[in-house]
């Protein structure tokens, strides 16, 4: 008898509580194969012809977890429920008025209710203590309004096996940036938010030059009159630079120190290198991006959305743990071609909570195809995650995924048409597109392309557990044995013993008492720089972004910690998130020999399987 696909208690629990269709009027799905067929047939139904042919081909890549579509696809496709198949959204620009604020709050609630995670830029809200131009009311500031979103999220997602995922970002020159940076120091504050600061090139230059940094806000939203310096700045939701009143100046290094201290002590905020994000955006000729989806792998414009999926790399390792071990790059390439079509079909099969989201998704046809199980695949190939050969192979894999996805999208454009927002001449001048092979660029010029963006690397925690606890995304293995606390369908918690996929496979051949070889490395034994170097190695082949948490030991010196962020900026990544454990923070992941799982413990990084949007 072959080994069942759901071969761990946690995998079965996740399937039963998150992905198994249990409609009131029908019997629940009997097995994971039924889930795969539901998804395959539902997404093949949007094809104009040969639907059964495409259903069989989609099933073939879903089977045995070779391709892992995002959780909203697994849960919602073919369910008959009014849910979105998109994991993540960025919401509309928040107008600085009570009507505008609560309209965006309502839109966020509707999006979360339908299954999507949401991202917001709160930079448009007046700083605390300032007076409105027309009403004369004194503002309470962005952080105070974020508490309303936090309460909404807690209420909307108060039951079931998922928790709401949100990100809130703020410009590094907003007058309330210091309050935003320190918001998570208050116990229990904004627990449903991940926080990120929009870091500009000008700010990084001011740090380098030890210059003063102005904190400012658009003049036309403030009470008329008053004195003070005025500077022109581009601003969220504005087409052209606007005059901004400088509230005060402070040394750039002082603000940077504050951001770094908060990240060191509370694990937040993360940073978004926002100018780089916009400079490298394939649609930079028509949109301004100021924030991302909740876990950071998809920078999006207002009302932007993206559907996600990942190639499960351990399934493509041949002859693991042997001298003949190799990665089947051709099998990956063939899977990518079908996965691109499947994700493109999601756009047409999905419902959307808001018409503006449908317009953006169908106009850009963004998808986010990535990889998961990288660390386990490297172990199965005998490669050490922190060494150059591992990074070279990982980059080769991501290049294979990227180029195969773009070529597949070219073929889809010939068959179904290009994405509506395409302006070929402007698109071909974008930096990421200019770096693609000549045949891809020529194909775009000749016949367009189906999708504006094609690659992203998501955290993939939940779907990686579903696939037998392969390592998630491009993260190192957390630990080879640990316990994980997860939500059940009633909103309570269960604790599971978890064993890493590659380690379990190795033990089957070597025996339970054998000492693992030195390439069995976990997140805690790797130098923080090794995390960053892996992220940087893959970034050139990712047109969206990468969700990656750099694990830092508790005794890691602050100066070295701060240096990681400078290294990240120089390395060309689009953002940086770190996690340093402290006694004040609990964990949903506990290694053998550590203390138990505390009730109400906080996730070790932004992407716990209850908070991430898969």
Order of alpha helices (4+ residues) and beta strands (2+ residues): alpha-alpha-alpha-beta-alpha-beta-alpha-beta-alpha-beta-alpha-beta-alpha-beta-beta-beta-alpha-beta-alpha-beta-beta-beta-beta-beta-alpha-alpha-beta-alpha-alpha-alpha-alpha-alpha-alpha-beta-beta-alpha-alpha-beta-alpha-beta-beta
